[in-house]
């Protein structure tokens, strides 16, 4: 793409809103309508991941003109970005259905760097629990796997923003096109059983494995 003002030309940011495989993980309930045990997916977890379309941003009033969930999108493209621009970008997870056991919510974020900084709220909303490859201890990069704090309400209809803006750094050279990829994953509370080594499965462990795999699939 052509350079703009000899600085950054045509750099685009795209949100890939991939709900991870298993995002609708549900607990098993036992029914006795037959002599044999029948396990059914009951009270399944259901989440969605979208963001406002850039066209709905009202710069003069500093708010979104259209807030209906059905109007939101899974991809926005930002062209002709300049240094120090603040981009309105609000990938948000909507909780559709919650099991009786409750649930934990996780996201994986990848594609940010020192020239693209998101305002991820790690004070009130998210805890970084692993790096993008699932490793710990966590590094200082904003890329990684985040767990929604227990103080955040995760009821049906709740919306939890991953972040709301991305700030471009004070760069003076042309940057290649970039993608910010976000995947979301929800897992029930309670006993998840054991792994192949007969070790108890944990919510964090299951989510980390699924999100690392989802990021690899998004890159294929």
C-alpha positions as CSV (number, residue, x, y, z in Angstrom):
1,X,0.0,0.0,0.0
2,X,1.1,3.6,-0.6
3,X,2.6,5.6,2.3
4,X,0.5,8.4,3.8
5,X,2.3,11.6,4.8
6,X,5.6,9.6,4.7
7,X,4.4,8.0,8.0
8,X,1.9,5.1,8.2
9,X,-0.1,4.3,5.1
10,X,-3.1,2.1,5.0
11,X,-2.4,0.0,8.1
12,X,-5.5,-2.0,9.0
13,X,-6.6,-3.6,12.2
14,X,-9.0,-6.5,11.9
15,X,-10.8,-8.3,14.7
16,X,-11.2,-12.0,14.1
17,X,-14.0,-12.9,16.4
18,X,-13.5,-16.7,16.7
19,X,-15.4,-18.3,19.5
20,X,-13.1,-21.2,20.4
21,X,-14.0,-24.8,19.8
22,X,-15.8,-25.9,22.9
23,X,-17.0,-22.4,23.8
24,X,-20.5,-23.8,24.3
25,X,-19.1,-26.4,26.8
26,X,-22.0,-27.6,28.9
27,X,-22.2,-29.7,32.0
28,X,-23.7,-33.2,31.8
29,X,-26.9,-34.0,33.6
30,X,-28.2,-37.4,34.3
31,X,-31.8,-38.3,33.4
32,X,-33.7,-41.4,34.4
33,X,-36.4,-41.5,31.8
34,X,-34.8,-44.8,30.6
35,X,-33.2,-47.7,32.4
36,X,-29.9,-46.8,31.0
37,X,-28.2,-43.5,32.0
38,X,-28.7,-40.8,29.4
39,X,-26.4,-37.8,29.5
40,X,-27.7,-34.6,27.9
41,X,-26.3,-31.2,27.3
42,X,-28.4,-29.1,29.6
43,X,-28.1,-25.4,30.5
44,X,-25.3,-25.0,27.9
45,X,-22.9,-22.1,28.0
46,X,-23.4,-19.8,25.0
47,X,-21.3,-16.7,24.3
48,X,-20.8,-14.4,21.4
49,X,-18.0,-12.0,20.4
50,X,-18.5,-8.9,18.3
51,X,-17.7,-5.2,18.2
52,X,-19.4,-2.0,17.1
53,X,-19.0,-1.2,13.4
54,X,-16.6,1.7,12.9
55,X,-19.3,3.6,10.9
56,X,-21.4,3.8,14.1
57,X,-18.9,5.9,16.0
58,X,-20.0,9.5,16.6
59,X,-16.7,11.5,16.9
60,X,-18.5,14.7,17.8
61,X,-20.4,13.2,20.7
62,X,-17.8,10.6,21.6
63,X,-20.2,7.6,21.6
64,X,-21.6,4.9,19.5
65,X,-24.8,5.9,17.7
66,X,-26.0,2.3,17.3
67,X,-25.6,-0.1,20.3
68,X,-27.9,-3.0,19.3
69,X,-26.0,-6.3,19.5
70,X,-27.4,-7.6,16.2
71,X,-25.9,-4.5,14.5
72,X,-22.4,-5.3,15.6
73,X,-19.7,-6.9,13.5
74,X,-16.8,-9.3,13.7
75,X,-14.3,-7.3,11.6
76,X,-13.4,-3.6,11.3
77,X,-10.7,-2.2,9.0
78,X,-8.9,1.0,9.8
79,X,-7.1,2.7,6.9
80,X,-4.6,5.6,6.7
81,X,-3.7,5.5,10.4
82,X,-1.3,8.2,11.7
83,X,1.0,8.2,14.7
84,X,-0.8,8.8,18.1
85,X,-4.2,8.0,16.6
86,X,-6.7,6.6,19.1
87,X,-8.8,4.0,17.4
88,X,-12.3,3.2,18.6
89,X,-12.3,-0.6,18.8
90,X,-14.4,-2.5,21.4
91,X,-14.3,-6.3,21.0
92,X,-16.9,-7.5,23.5
93,X,-18.1,-10.8,24.8
94,X,-21.8,-11.3,25.3
95,X,-23.0,-13.9,27.7
96,X,-26.1,-15.5,26.2
97,X,-26.6,-18.5,28.4
98,X,-25.1,-19.5,31.8
99,X,-25.3,-23.0,33.4
100,X,-26.6,-23.4,36.9
101,X,-23.1,-24.0,38.0
102,X,-21.9,-20.6,36.9
103,X,-18.9,-20.2,34.5
104,X,-15.5,-18.6,33.9
105,X,-14.8,-16.4,30.9
106,X,-11.5,-16.2,29.1
107,X,-10.0,-14.4,26.0
108,X,-6.8,-14.7,24.1
109,X,-5.4,-11.5,22.6
110,X,-2.6,-11.5,19.9
111,X,-1.2,-8.8,17.6
112,X,-0.7,-5.9,19.9
113,X,2.8,-4.4,20.4
114,X,4.5,-1.2,21.5
115,X,3.1,0.6,18.5
116,X,-0.5,-0.6,19.1
117,X,-1.6,-0.5,22.7
118,X,-5.1,-1.4,23.9
119,X,-6.7,-0.2,27.1
120,X,-7.3,-3.6,28.6
121,X,-8.7,-3.1,32.1
122,X,-6.6,-5.3,34.3
123,X,-7.7,-3.5,37.4
124,X,-11.4,-4.3,37.3
125,X,-12.1,-6.7,34.6
126,X,-9.3,-9.0,33.4
127,X,-6.3,-10.9,34.9
128,X,-3.6,-12.1,32.5
129,X,-3.0,-15.7,33.4
130,X,-0.7,-17.0,30.6
131,X,1.2,-15.9,27.5
132,X,-0.1,-16.5,24.0
133,X,1.6,-19.9,23.9
134,X,0.1,-20.9,27.2
135,X,3.3,-20.5,29.2
136,X,3.8,-18.9,32.6
137,X,5.0,-16.7,34.3
138,X,3.3,-14.0,32.2
139,X,5.5,-11.5,30.4
140,X,4.9,-7.7,30.1
141,X,3.3,-8.0,26.6
142,X,-0.4,-7.2,26.3
143,X,-0.7,-10.3,24.1
144,X,-1.8,-13.3,26.2
145,X,-4.6,-15.2,27.8
146,X,-6.9,-13.3,30.2
147,X,-9.4,-14.5,32.7
148,X,-12.4,-12.4,33.6
149,X,-12.3,-11.4,37.3
150,X,-14.7,-13.0,39.7
151,X,-16.1,-9.6,40.6
152,X,-17.5,-9.2,37.1
153,X,-21.1,-10.2,36.7
154,X,-21.5,-13.1,34.1
155,X,-25.2,-13.4,33.9
156,X,-27.3,-14.0,30.8
157,X,-27.2,-10.7,28.8
158,X,-24.0,-9.5,30.4
159,X,-21.5,-7.8,28.0
160,X,-17.8,-7.7,28.9
161,X,-15.5,-5.5,26.8
162,X,-12.0,-6.9,26.1
163,X,-10.9,-3.3,25.5
164,X,-12.4,-0.2,24.0
165,X,-9.6,1.6,22.2
166,X,-6.3,1.0,20.5
167,X,-3.6,3.7,20.6
168,X,-1.0,4.0,17.8
169,X,2.5,4.8,19.0
170,X,4.6,7.8,18.0
171,X,6.1,5.9,15.1
172,X,7.9,7.5,12.2
173,X,8.3,4.6,9.8
174,X,5.8,2.7,7.7
175,X,4.3,-0.3,9.4
176,X,2.9,-3.4,7.7
177,X,-0.7,-4.3,7.9
178,X,-1.5,-5.8,11.2
179,X,-4.3,-8.0,12.6
180,X,-5.4,-8.1,16.2
181,X,-6.9,-11.5,16.9
182,X,-9.2,-12.2,19.8
183,X,-10.8,-15.5,20.7
184,X,-13.2,-16.1,23.6
185,X,-13.8,-19.2,25.7
186,X,-16.2,-20.0,28.5
187,X,-16.1,-23.0,30.8
188,X,-18.4,-24.1,33.5
189,X,-17.6,-24.1,37.2
190,X,-17.4,-27.4,39.0
191,X,-15.8,-30.7,38.4
192,X,-14.5,-31.2,34.8
193,X,-13.2,-34.7,35.3
194,X,-9.7,-35.9,34.7
195,X,-7.2,-35.8,31.9
196,X,-5.5,-38.8,30.2
197,X,-3.0,-38.9,33.1
198,X,-5.8,-39.1,35.6
199,X,-5.0,-35.6,36.8
200,X,-8.0,-33.3,37.7
201,X,-8.9,-30.9,34.9
202,X,-9.0,-27.2,35.9
203,X,-11.0,-24.4,34.4
204,X,-7.9,-22.4,33.7
205,X,-6.0,-25.3,32.2
206,X,-8.9,-26.3,29.9
207,X,-9.3,-22.7,28.7
208,X,-5.6,-22.1,28.1
209,X,-5.3,-25.3,26.0
210,X,-8.4,-24.4,24.0
211,X,-7.4,-20.8,23.4
212,X,-3.8,-21.7,22.3
213,X,-5.3,-24.2,19.9
214,X,-7.8,-21.6,18.6
215,X,-5.1,-19.1,17.9
216,X,-3.1,-21.6,15.9
217,X,-6.3,-22.4,13.9
218,X,-6.9,-18.7,13.2
219,X,-3.4,-18.4,11.8
220,X,-3.9,-21.3,9.4
